[in-house]
């Protein structure tokens, strides 16, 4: 029996549609919920009440006061809302958001209009964005995501816009917007745009200029008026039309503005220097290194909301900025280019940079900071670092004597012959005076003595960025492959001021994240690079530089130690015949602070160099101005004297203990480390007789012989250019003035010591006196006895100037000058001359000297003394 057929149910379309709609609704609701969870979860983190949110990093000075802030966008000049002209505000509203004053962050009419256009064109070309949404996007959305039309990002912008509208008034939102948005060419905000494109402040913009700027925000690079002026004009016309449409201007005003030609700046203007810019730039650079060491991207500085506490002393920094803003503190511009300069001030006890200036003008953020990034040859400012301090460390002293005479060293390519800047050769000079007067040859000789490697390693230990090619004798004079920065030099000098301990320089003390958690706290490295005694000795020597040497313009009413540095023009054909320098430095310190000033041109050429500018002039004067302000309220205190320091009288010409023959003017008190006090008595002075008239060694016919004390150079010098102290030496020539019939008998013999044993009468054996063998030449003009000269003397600088009046119309007189003191009444002939004036420089401040001049008739040897004069050196 056949089976039954199955009944087939008919499809209920109504039920199916209802079921499908329900399923789709459930799926859509779930997807929407998930989407909204993702949107909210990834919403940028910001704090209501702080429009900059996480993007703003705040910098503070050492007292915790805010000094600067940096946002996620650079080169932005905030401007007050009141300074922005109304036609610029209206241009933005008419073009970007006509309903700005009425909506609550989202303009639904604009969204509907944008949706219609997008559907009609088949692509997403419009987004219905409001000014508030644009502010949210630029302030809180990562830059890489801002131009992506992602649904999630659009929803996030809308949520942020609503929050902004609830937090701020419309005027505040508009002000933030106008100060934040980009305009191209590195300009952010309307003030920067006005400066960049028209070279003027925002309040000075015309209607046409305002319309052009308002039109740039849509596509800054596409409408760039420097590259595409026609595009920019077309966009300007669209903005003006919008303003007419919304009733902000009349058609005639729009036509007049459209007819206006573009009057752009000659070139894109750099953003005006903000306060403390160079200081903050270096703080950013250091903060980047700190964050990167912790695995944090350096770009987080601009959006991480950090609190960066710096070492700035605003009292010092404000004075530096004031000094650098005054052209009177600098030489005149050369061929239209200003002389550049940089300065660093450190607290050497902590390594903190309390003040910094990277140049006279600030043209762009994170540009060249001459105080920290520039490398220039330091000239003589390196001498204490690479020569004298390491020499003291090896047992030499400020009294150590070097012979300042011409010298040549063999070289791999050519001989090296250092020169003194003033062309002088002073002869035997101690290290103190060599530093004081910045004499080059003694520095090179001293480096050769201690070894180039010793000076090189010592300078590196003090933080100078030397390279292997700097290992040569020119290191003594600052001839470096690359050079040093003011910060490098300040850190090195800080070790002298800090009793031999170098503290790593730094500009940040602490970094906190936006929640206040400490990410970094400075613990600067401290290194003992020399003994306390060496640091004090070099400090004592450098005080002499400021008291009486090349750095006198840095003197203050408190202890100051310092060193000048000046580098010569390069040895190139373009500089032949030009008198000037390449760099000028002053490095100085007090017990509280150390500072370094550099001056020069970024590029030195035949049209840009320093004429008559030295380290002891403008740089020293700038240093003094800043330091006086920095230490105004600080009590005056001396440099700390460590244990093991003593003062001893020595012979200045030998560096040894004075002998009985050491002239009083060369007996000085010098400072020593106790273990290096000399124990040997000076042997460079000898007593000998000379002809009173010629000053030469006497022959048997010299009528008048005087006994004097003379210097015997430890290492004989045979060069043709005599040093300045050659007049102190024992004469080598025998008198050629006296003798029978103008001839000279056989020259007497001398003892092994080179000191004459007295004139012996070859007939009688008597010592001394006049020898008259055979017949004596007939005396001429015997009746002519010279009249007594009238002598006058006075102090001139650090010496004594003598003048005398005598009748020498016949030209037959020579003059012999005698000198003595109350302590040493023995009279010495200091010179024989045909002039009637003489400058005696072999004298000492504080001593009283007596003088007399003999007028001597060369024909008959008759002489007459002058009156005596007394001169006390002050």
BADRENZA-938385 format. One record per residue (C-alpha): x, y negated, z negated; residue in one letter. Coordinates in steps of 0.5 Angstrom, whole numbers, plus 500, padded with zeros to 3 digits. Example, Ala and Ser with C-alpha at 12.3 -4.5 7.8 and 13.67 -1.06 7.14 Angstrom:
525509484A 527502486S 
//
This chain:
500500500X 503493502X 505488497X 502481496X 505475499X 509470494X 505463493X 509457496X 509451492X 508445496X 514439495X 511433490X 515427493X 512423488X 515427482X 522428486X 523420487X 521419480X 526424477X 532422482X 531415480X 531417472X 537421474X 540415477X 538410472X 542415467X 548415471X 548408472X 547406465X 553411463X 557408468X 555401466X 556402459X 563405460X 565400465X 563395459X 567398454X 573398459X 572391460X 572389453X 577394451X 582390456X 580383454X 586379454X 587377446X 586370444X 584366438X 578362438X 580355437X 587356440X 586355448X 593357449X 592363445X 598368446X 601364452X 604359448X 611360444X 612354439X 619352437X 621349430X 627345427X 631347421X 626344417X 620348420X 617342424X 615343431X 619341436X 617344443X 612349446X 613353452X 607356456X 606362461X 607357466X 613352467X 614345469X 608342466X 607335463X 601335459X 597328460X 592325456X 585326458X 584318458X 590317463X 587321468X 583317473X 576318474X 576319482X 581324480X 576328475X 570327480X 574330486X 575336482X 568337480X 565335487X 570340490X 571346484X 564346480X 559341481X 554343476X 560343471X 557339466X 550343466X 552350466X 555354460X 561357463X 557361469X 554358474X 549363477X 546358483X 554358485X 554366484X 548367488X 550362494X 557366494X 553373494X 549370500X 555368504X 559374502X 553379505X 553375511X 560375513X 561382511X 567380506X 568378499X 570371501X 567367495X 566368488X 562362485X 568361480X 567355475X 572350472X 571354466X 572361469X 579358473X 581355466X 580362463X 584366469X 590361469X 590361461X 589368459X 589373465X 596376467X 599372473X 600378477X 592380477X 590373478X 588373485X 585380485X 578380486X 577386482X 570387478X 573388472X 577382472X 571378474X 567380468X 573379463X 573372466X 566371465X 566373458X 572369457X 569363460X 563363455X 567364449X 571358451X 564354452X 562356445X 569354442X 570347446X 567341448X 566340456X 571334456X 576339452X 575344457X 576339463X 583336460X 586343459X 584345466X 587339469X 593340465X 594348466X 592349474X 598350479X 599345485X 605348488X 612346488X 613348481X 608343479X 603345474X 598340471X 596333475X 601329472X 607334475X 603334481X 603326482X 610326480X 612331485X 608329491X 607322490X 613320485X 608316481X 604317474X 597320475X 594314473X 597310479X 594315484X 589312489X 583315491X 586318497X 592321493X 587324488X 583327493X 589331496X 591333490X 584336488X 584340494X 591343493X 589348488X 585352493X 591354496X 597350494X 602353499X 598353505X 596346504X 603343502X 603336504X 611336505X 610342510X 603342513X 601334513X 595335518X 593341514X 593337507X 589331511X 584336513X 583339506X 583332503X 577330508X 573336505X 574333498X 572326500X 566329504X 564333497X 565327493X 560323498X 555329498X 555329490X 554321490X 561320487X 563315493X 560312499X 561314506X 565307507X 570309501X 571316504X 572313511X 577308508X 581314504X 581318510X 584313514X 590312509X 597315511X 600320507X 606316503X 609322500X 615322495X 622322499X 623329496X 619333491X 620330484X 623334479X 619334472X 621328467X 625330462X 622332455X 624331449X 630336446X 630340453X 637342453X 636344446X 630348447X 633351454X 639354450X 634357445X 630360450X 636363453X 638366446X 631368445X 631372451X 637376449X 635377442X 628380445X 631384450X 636387445X 629390442X 627392448X 622387449X 621383456X 624376456X 618374460X 614375453X 617368451X 612365455X 606369453X 607372447X 605367442X 612367438X 614362433X 622361434X 625357428X 631354431X 638351427X 636344430X 637338425X 633333428X 636327425X 643329429X 639331435X 635324436X 641321435X 645325441X 639323445X 639316443X 646315445X 646319451X 640315454X 644308453X 648307459X 653303455X 656309452X 659311459X 663309464X 660306470X 657310476X 662312481X 660311489X 652312486X 653318482X 653317474X 659320470X 656327467X 657329459X 655334454X 656335447X 655340442X 655339434X 655345429X 655346422X 661350422X 660353415X 654357418X 655357425X 648353427X 648349433X 645343430X 645338436X 646339443X 646335450X 647339456X 647332461X 645325462X 639327466X 634333465X 632335472X 629342472X 627347466X 633352465X 638348470X 645347468X 646346461X 653343461X 654344453X 653352454X 654354461X 659349464X 666352464X 672346465X 679346463X 680343456X 687340457X 690338451X 684340446X 687347447X 694345444X 691346437X 688353439X 693356443X 699353441X 700350434X 695354430X 698361432X 705357431X 703356424X 701363423X 708365425X 711361419X 713355423X 710348420X 708341422X 715339420X 718344426X 722340431X 722341438X 726337443X 722333448X 726333454X 725335461X 725343462X 724347468X 722355467X 722360473X 716362476X 714368480X 712363486X 715357484X 719354478X 714350472X 716344470X 711341465X 711333465X 708328459X 702324461X 706318460X 712319463X 716319456X 721323453X 721322446X 727327444X 727331437X 720331435X 716335430X 710338431X 705333427X 708327432X 707332438X 700333436X 699326434X 701323441X 699329445X 706330448X 706336453X 713339453X 713340446X 707344446X 710348452X 716350449X 713352442X 708357446X 714359450X 717360443X 712364440X 710368446X 705367451X 701373449X 701371442X 697364444X 693368448X 690373443X 689367438X 685363443X 681369444X 680371437X 677364436X 672365442X 675362448X 673366454X 680367457X 682372462X 688375464X 690370469X 691365463X 697369460X 702364463X 705357460X 700353463X 695355457X 699350453X 696345457X 689348458X 691350465X 685356465X 683360471X 675358469X 675354463X 671353457X 664350455X 663345449X 660350445X 666355446X 671349444X 666347438X 666354435X 674355436X 675348432X 670350427X 674356425X 679350423X 674346419X 671353415X 678355412X 680360418X 673363418X 670363425X 662364424X 659366431X 655360434X 647361434X 641357435X 636361433X 635363425X 628367426X 623369431X 616371429X 610374433X 603371433X 601375427X 607372423X 611379423X 619377423X 622380429X 629377428X 633374423X 640371424X 646374421X 652371425X 658375425X 664372421X 671373422X 677371419X 682369424X 687365420X 689364413X 687358409X 693355409X 694355417X 687352417X 689347412X 695345416X 692344423X 687340419X 692336416X 696335423X 689333426X 687328421X 694324424X 691324431X 685320428X 689316423X 694314428X 694318434X 690318441X 684319437X 683313433X 677311436X 674317432X 676314425X 670313420X 670312413X 671319411X 676324413X 676326420X 680331424X 680331431X 684332438X 683329445X 684332451X 685330458X 686333465X 689331471X 686330478X 688336482X 694337486X 691336493X 692331498X 685327497X 688325491X 694322493X 695315490X 689315486X 690314478X 685318474X 683324471X 678330472X 676331465X 676328458X 674331452X 674330444X 674335439X 673333432X 670335425X 669333418X 668337412X 661338414X 660338421X 664340428X 663336435X 665336442X 664331447X 666333455X 666327460X 667328468X 663329474X 660336476X 664336482X 671332482X 673329489X 676323492X 670319491X 668322484X 673322478X 675319472X 679312473X 682310466X 678315462X 681319457X 679323451X 680318446X 676313449X 669314451X 668321448X 671319442X 666313441X 660318443X 663323438X 663317432X 656314434X 653321433X 657323427X 656317423X 648318424X 649325422X 653324416X 650317414X 647320407X 652325406X 657323400X 664323402X 669328401X 676331403X 678337406X 679343401X 686344400X 687352399X 692355394X 699355396X 700348399X 705344397X 708337400X 716336400X 721331403X 724333409X 729330415X 724328420X 729329426X 731336424X 725339420X 730341414X 731338407X 734331408X 742330407X 746325404X 747322411X 739322413X 737315414X 731313410X 727312416X 727319417X 726322410X 718323410X 714327406X 711333409X 706339408X 707346408X 705353406X 709355400X 713361403X 715356409X 718351405X 725349408X 731351404X 737349409X 739342408X 739338415X 746338418X 744334424X 747327422X 754325422X 758319420X 763316425X 767310427X 765306433X 767299436X 763294433X 762290440X 761296445X 758301440X 762307443X 768311440X 773306438X 780306442X 787304438X 785297441X 778295438X 779289434X 773291430X 770298428X 764299424X 762306421X 755308422X 751315422X 749318428X 745324430X 748330433X 743334437X 742341435X 742343443X 746339447X 742336453X 746334459X 740332463X 740325467X 734322464X 736320457X 731321451X 728315447X 733318441X 739318445X 741311442X 741315435X 746320438X 754320437X 757316443X 761321448X 764315451X 771311449X 771304449X 773301455X 772294453X 779293449X 786295451X 793291453X 791288460X 785291461X 788298460X 786304455X 791308452X 791315451X 784317448X 785319441X 784327439X 778329435X 777334430X 773341431X 767338428X 767332434X 767327429X 773322429X 778322424X 779315424X 784310428X 791312427X 796307429X 801310434X 807306431X 806306424X 801311422X 796307419X 789309419X 784304421X 785296423X 787293429X 793296433X 798292436X 803296440X 808292444X 806285446X 799283446X 795280451X 794273451X 788270448X 784266452X 779261450X 782262443X 779255441X 772258443X 768261436X 761262438X 756258434X 752262429X 745265432X 739263429X 735270428X 728271427X 724278426X 717280425X 713287425X 711289432X 706295432X 710300428X 717297430X 721291428X 722285434X 728281433X 729274436X 735270436X 737263439X 744262441X 748258447X 750263452X 751259458X 758261460X 755268460X 761270455X 757273449X 755280447X 750281441X 751286435X 745288431X 746290424X 741293419X 740295412X 735297406X 735295399X 736303398X 742304403X 746297403X 751300408X 750296414X 749300421X 750297428X 743299431X 745296438X 750292442X 746288447X 747282452X 739280451X 737275445X 731280443X 731287441X 725292438X 727297433X 723303433X 727307428X 723304422X 718307417X 712304415X 712301408X 720300408X 723293408X 729292412X 734287413X 738284419X 743280422X 746279429X 753277431X 755273437X 761276440X 766272445X 768278450X 774274452X 777273445X 773277440X 771272436X 765273432X 760269428X 754272424X 747269424X 742268418X 739274415X 732276415X 727281412X 722285415X 717289411X 713294415X 706295413X 
//
